Amino acid sequence: MGLEARHIVVVGAGIVGAATALALVERGARVTVLERASPGSAVSGASLACLGTHMNSEIELPQLIWATQRWALWDQRFNGAFHYRRCGQIRFIDHEADIPTTERWIALERAAGLSASFLTAEQVREIEPALTGPILAASWSPDDALVNPFLSVRTLLRAAMDAGAQLRHHQSVLAIDTRGESVCGVRTADATIPADAVVVAGGPWAADLVAPLGVSLPIVPRKAQCLATVAQPPTIRGVVGACKSEQGGVHGGYTQIQQSEAGQILFNTVLEGGKSAPGAQNTIPQVDLRFVSDSIATLLRLFPGLRGTDVLRSWVRFEAVTPDDRFIAGPVGPTGLYMAAGDNGTGFLRAPVIAEIIAAALEARSGEVDPSPYDPRRFSAGRETHA
Ligand SMILES: Cc1cc2nc3c(=O)[nH]c(=O)nc-3n(C[C@H](O)[C@H](O)[C@H](O)COP(=O)(O)OP(=O)(O)OC[C@H]3O[C@@H](n4cnc5c(N)ncnc54)[C@H](O)[C@@H]3O)c2cc1C
């Protein structure tokens, strides 16, 4: 069924809402995007926005490959508007025990047609000369890319609006209305907006919005923190992260270091992950002191030449975490209600996949990507809950 003449409300103008609005309007739907603040002002604008298939998710690899191809197509279509840069990603290795894990990732990515490879410490320095710290070896994924997060959200939203979508920002959706067994619209403080379908792309706020409809989704907030130095001359060429590891902690893959086009070094190292308290996404927290010292220690260990560089700013956002680290994308609850949330901290890359899945579900057809890893029904009957 085509989407012509159907009015679809998208709640949230982060990268997922923006990509979804574009996918829907291009299929002929009449689309209204409602954003309670400014587009991209929540998690998406705070993102490091690495589009990387490497050491990411084995089960989602076909979807991730499709996502990276879609981002590259968007870059061509929008003429470099969001500063897409194919800079590659290095995952450094500190422990012998992590070499087999790294080799396994490289093998499975190569089997899927990707170009990941193993690097000695000397080879790392040819690719990333300032990385002179004491690492054992690394993996290398040359096709991983970076984009500017704000410009990405704005470019996709602008394209959706040029195709006819309406954006209403600074308008919070207070409730989703139903008639019988179907959704019939949404309410804001000063309007009731009828709709044939509602897509909730509300990030860590998504579950609370559908809860009054009796839809219970296991999405909880997780604090994500980041630091930026004052602008530096070109120092770091690509994305540098820790390899997936059997060691846990930072060696479990939770370091990300890169340099922005403006010259700032953006970096974070998280030794302790875990979920935040319910409702944490509604607070304005500061970075943890432990996080600051761990992040600086890792940065200077890898890039000793940066010693003495001033830290300029820090920020915190809340990612939306599900029990199996995968999005919840598809129909939930009453007819016409769709969920597009549960980013698990890597939703920038996945946004085009989620948009394609939602559009295909609304059209009741098979789309270009297999939606099964994100099927909301995997959480029905309490089959999986947060540990
Ligand atoms: C420091 C950091 C680094 C990251 N690095 C990467 C990375 O390298 N690669 C990667 O892929 N991902 C990364 N991520 C994760 C990525 O940024 C997120 O997964 C992604 O931006 C989530 O997008 P979203 O659209 O789902 O959520 P959001 O950007 O949070 O958008 C949801 C929107 O919904 C709006 N909203 C909520 N409730 C309502 C309501 N009731 N009415 C109206 N509007 C509402 C909010 O205001 C918000 O704008 C990182 C995140 C952080 C914080």
The ligand as a Gaussian input file, in Angstrom:
#p B3LYP/6-31G(d) Opt

LIG

0 1
 C       29.069000      11.642000      22.958000
 C       28.339000      10.766000      21.971000
 C       29.049000      10.135000      20.955000
 C       28.363000       9.331000      20.023000
 N       29.059000       8.781000      18.995000
 C       28.418000       8.053000      18.047000
 C       29.104000       7.555000      16.910000
 O       30.307000       7.765000      16.753000
 N       28.393000       6.839000      15.968000
 C       27.051000       6.590000      16.109000
 O       26.475000       5.928000      15.247000
 N       26.364000       7.062000      17.177000
 C       27.017000       7.789000      18.144000
 N       26.345000       8.285000      19.213000
 C       24.924000       7.914000      19.379000
 C       24.051000       8.717000      18.424000
 O       24.348000      10.081000      18.506000
 C       22.595000       8.450000      18.815000
 O       22.376000       7.066000      18.749000
 C       21.616000       9.135000      17.870000
 O       21.934000      10.493000      17.726000
 C       20.196000       8.967000      18.411000
 O       19.335000       9.691000      17.562000
 P       17.785000       9.779000      17.867000
 O       17.189000      10.550000      16.754000
 O       17.258000       8.419000      18.166000
 O       17.690000      10.538000      19.265000
 P       17.736000      12.159000      19.629000
 O       18.824000      12.835000      18.893000
 O       17.746000      12.202000      21.103000
 O       16.377000      12.665000      19.060000
 C       15.145000      12.495000      19.743000
 C       14.410000      13.799000      19.627000
 O       13.077000      13.624000      20.097000
 C       12.686000      14.828000      20.726000
 N       11.549000      14.523000      21.590000
 C       11.529000      13.661000      22.636000
 N       10.304000      13.635000      23.188000
 C        9.537000      14.497000      22.472000
 C        8.180000      14.909000      22.562000
 N        7.358000      14.434000      23.521000
 N        7.716000      15.812000      21.659000
 C        8.521000      16.302000      20.685000
 N        9.830000      15.948000      20.562000
 C       10.322000      15.052000      21.444000
 C       13.937000      15.260000      21.478000
 O       13.899000      16.643000      21.797000
 C       15.029000      14.904000      20.473000
 O       15.386000      15.994000      19.651000
 C       26.970000       9.110000      20.158000
 C       26.259000       9.759000      21.169000
 C       26.934000      10.587000      22.062000
 C       26.148000      11.306000      23.134000

